[in-house]
Amino acid sequence: MDEISKTRETYGKIASQYGKEHSDIEEVAKYADFFVSSVKGNILDIGCGPGRDSRYFGENGLFPIGIDITPEFISMAKENSPLSEFVSMDARYLAFPEGRFDGVWACASLLHLPREDMPMAIGEVYRVLKDDGLLFVSLKEGSGEKYVGERYFSYYSESEITGILEDAGFTIVSIEAEKKKDNWISVFAKKKQR
C-alpha cells in the first residue's frame, strides 16, 4: 500500500475522532478570516476533512467546493456543511477546468503528499485558479518525509515551499512560521498572470 492510500485508510478509521478534535475554526481563524476578506466567489477547499472550513467559508459569503480522498470525511462534510459541495478527489489530479476558482485553501492537507508529488499538486492548483487568485497552504516545518503513526507527512522549510510556489508561477503574499504543538508554515500566494 502506498503512502497516500495508507494515510487515507487511517483517516477513515479515525474520522469521527478527528472531526471532534478539529471542530473549532479558531485553530485557523486568523488565516480563514484573511482568506474570507481577500477572496470573493468560488473557492476550492483541498483536503476538506469533515467540512469545518468549507462551512465557515460558506457562512461568510464564499462558494466552496471541498475535496478529500477519504470517503468518511466526504460523508461527514456533507452533513456538517449541507450548503457546500463535496467531491472525492485527489489533489494531484484536479478534475476542474482551468481558471475555475477565485481562491484555493489547502490547510494541513498537501503535507500528506510525498515530496516528489508536491510540484505536480501545486501546478494543478495554479491551473484551476483564476489570474490573481489566492492560495493558502499550511505545512509542517522540517525536513524529509516519514510516517507518524499510520499517517505520512512531508516536511518543508520556508525556502523550499517558497521555491516550489514561485517555480509554479505564484507570488508570495505572506509567509509565517508558527510554533504550536508542531512547527507550522502558513503561506498566502497569488497566481501571477502569464
C-alpha positions as CSV (number, residue, x, y, z in Angstrom):
1,M,0.0,0.0,0.0
2,D,1.4,3.4,-1.0
3,E,1.8,6.4,1.4
4,I,-1.4,8.1,0.3
5,S,-3.6,5.0,0.4
6,K,-2.3,4.1,3.8
7,T,-2.9,7.7,5.1
8,R,-6.4,7.7,3.5
9,E,-7.3,4.4,5.2
10,T,-6.0,5.7,8.6
11,Y,-8.1,8.9,8.3
12,G,-11.1,6.7,7.5
13,K,-10.6,4.8,10.8
14,I,-10.2,7.9,12.9
15,A,-12.6,10.2,11.0
16,S,-15.1,10.7,13.8
17,Q,-12.4,11.3,16.5
18,Y,-10.6,13.7,14.1
19,G,-13.7,15.6,13.5
20,K,-14.3,16.1,17.2
21,E,-10.7,17.2,17.9
22,H,-10.7,19.7,15.0
23,S,-14.2,21.1,15.0
24,D,-13.2,24.7,16.1
25,I,-12.4,27.2,13.4
26,E,-10.3,29.1,16.0
27,E,-7.4,26.7,15.1
28,V,-7.0,28.6,11.9
29,A,-9.2,31.7,12.4
30,K,-6.7,34.4,11.5
31,Y,-5.9,32.7,8.2
32,A,-9.5,31.9,7.4
33,D,-10.6,35.5,8.2
34,F,-7.9,36.9,5.9
35,F,-8.9,34.4,3.2
36,V,-12.6,35.5,3.5
37,S,-11.6,39.2,3.4
38,S,-9.4,38.7,0.3
39,V,-11.4,36.3,-1.9
40,K,-14.9,36.7,-3.4
41,G,-16.6,33.9,-5.3
42,N,-15.8,30.2,-5.9
43,I,-13.2,28.5,-3.7
44,L,-11.7,25.1,-3.6
45,D,-11.0,23.5,-0.1
46,I,-8.3,20.8,-0.7
47,G,-8.3,18.1,1.9
48,C,-11.6,19.4,3.4
49,G,-11.8,16.7,6.0
50,P,-15.1,16.9,7.9
51,G,-16.0,20.2,6.3
52,R,-15.3,22.7,9.1
53,D,-13.5,25.2,6.9
54,S,-15.9,24.9,4.0
55,R,-18.8,25.5,6.3
56,Y,-17.1,28.7,7.7
57,F,-16.4,29.9,4.2
58,G,-20.0,29.3,3.0
59,E,-21.3,31.1,6.1
60,N,-19.2,34.1,5.1
61,G,-20.3,34.6,1.6
62,L,-18.0,32.3,-0.4
63,F,-19.0,29.3,-2.6
64,P,-16.8,26.4,-1.5
65,I,-16.3,23.0,-3.2
66,G,-14.5,20.7,-0.8
67,I,-12.4,17.7,-2.0
68,D,-10.9,14.9,0.0
69,I,-9.8,11.3,-0.8
70,T,-11.2,9.9,2.4
71,P,-14.8,8.8,1.8
72,E,-15.7,9.1,5.5
73,F,-14.7,12.7,5.5
74,I,-16.8,13.4,2.4
75,S,-19.8,11.9,4.2
76,M,-19.2,14.0,7.3
77,A,-18.6,17.2,5.4
78,K,-21.9,16.8,3.6
79,E,-23.7,16.5,6.9
80,N,-21.7,19.4,8.6
81,S,-22.0,21.8,5.7
82,P,-25.1,20.9,3.6
83,L,-25.0,24.1,1.5
84,S,-21.4,23.3,0.2
85,E,-20.5,20.8,-2.4
86,F,-18.1,17.9,-1.7
87,V,-16.4,15.6,-4.0
88,S,-13.9,12.7,-3.6
89,M,-10.8,13.8,-5.5
90,D,-7.0,13.6,-5.4
91,A,-5.2,16.9,-5.2
92,R,-2.7,15.8,-7.8
93,Y,-5.4,15.4,-10.4
94,L,-8.0,18.1,-10.1
95,A,-11.0,17.5,-12.3
96,F,-11.9,21.1,-12.8
97,P,-11.4,23.4,-15.8
98,E,-8.6,26.0,-15.9
99,G,-9.3,29.2,-14.1
100,R,-12.4,27.8,-12.2
101,F,-11.6,29.2,-8.7
102,D,-11.1,32.6,-7.1
103,G,-9.2,31.0,-4.2
104,V,-7.8,27.7,-3.1
105,W,-7.5,26.7,0.6
106,A,-5.1,23.8,1.4
107,C,-4.9,23.8,5.2
108,A,-2.8,20.9,6.6
109,S,-3.6,18.7,3.6
110,L,-0.8,18.8,1.0
111,L,1.7,17.8,3.7
112,H,0.4,14.2,3.2
113,L,1.8,14.0,-0.3
114,P,5.2,12.6,-1.0
115,R,7.6,15.4,-1.6
116,E,8.1,14.4,-5.2
117,D,4.4,15.0,-5.8
118,M,4.2,18.5,-4.4
119,P,5.2,20.4,-7.6
120,M,2.5,18.5,-9.5
121,A,-0.2,19.3,-7.0
122,I,0.8,23.0,-6.8
123,G,0.8,23.0,-10.7
124,E,-2.8,21.7,-10.6
125,V,-3.7,24.5,-8.1
126,Y,-2.1,27.1,-10.4
127,R,-4.1,25.7,-13.3
128,V,-7.5,25.8,-11.6
129,L,-7.0,29.3,-10.1
130,K,-8.1,32.5,-11.9
131,D,-5.4,35.1,-12.6
132,D,-4.6,36.9,-9.3
133,G,-6.4,34.0,-7.5
134,L,-5.3,33.5,-3.9
135,L,-3.8,30.3,-2.5
136,F,-3.4,29.4,1.2
137,V,-1.3,26.4,2.1
138,S,-0.1,25.3,5.6
139,L,2.6,22.6,6.1
140,K,4.7,21.3,8.9
141,E,8.2,22.8,9.1
142,G,11.1,20.4,9.0
143,S,13.0,18.2,6.6
144,G,12.4,14.9,4.9
145,E,9.3,12.7,5.0
146,K,8.1,10.0,7.3
147,Y,5.2,8.1,8.8
148,V,3.9,9.5,12.1
149,G,1.9,6.6,13.4
150,E,-0.1,5.4,10.3
151,R,-0.1,8.8,8.5
152,Y,2.5,10.0,6.1
153,F,3.9,13.5,6.4
154,S,6.3,15.6,4.2
155,Y,8.1,18.5,5.9
156,Y,9.4,21.7,4.4
157,S,11.5,24.8,5.1
158,E,10.2,28.2,4.3
159,S,12.7,28.5,1.4
160,E,11.6,25.1,0.0
161,I,7.9,25.9,-0.1
162,T,8.6,29.4,-1.4
163,G,10.7,27.9,-4.2
164,I,8.0,25.4,-5.2
165,L,5.3,28.1,-5.3
166,E,7.4,30.6,-7.2
167,D,8.5,27.9,-9.7
168,A,4.8,27.2,-10.4
169,G,4.1,30.9,-11.1
170,F,3.0,32.2,-7.7
171,T,4.0,35.4,-5.9
172,I,4.3,35.1,-2.2
173,V,1.9,37.4,-0.3
174,S,2.9,36.4,3.2
175,I,4.7,33.5,5.0
176,E,4.6,32.8,8.7
177,A,6.2,30.2,10.8
178,E,4.1,29.4,13.9
179,K,5.1,27.3,16.8
180,K,2.3,25.2,18.3
181,K,2.4,21.5,19.2
182,D,4.4,21.3,15.9
183,N,6.1,24.0,13.9
184,W,3.9,25.1,11.0
185,I,4.5,27.2,7.9
186,S,1.5,29.1,6.6
187,V,1.7,30.8,3.2
188,F,-0.6,33.0,1.2
189,A,0.4,33.3,-2.5
190,K,-1.2,34.8,-5.6
191,K,-1.3,33.4,-9.1
192,K,0.7,35.6,-11.4
193,Q,-0.7,36.4,-14.8
194,R,1.3,34.9,-17.6
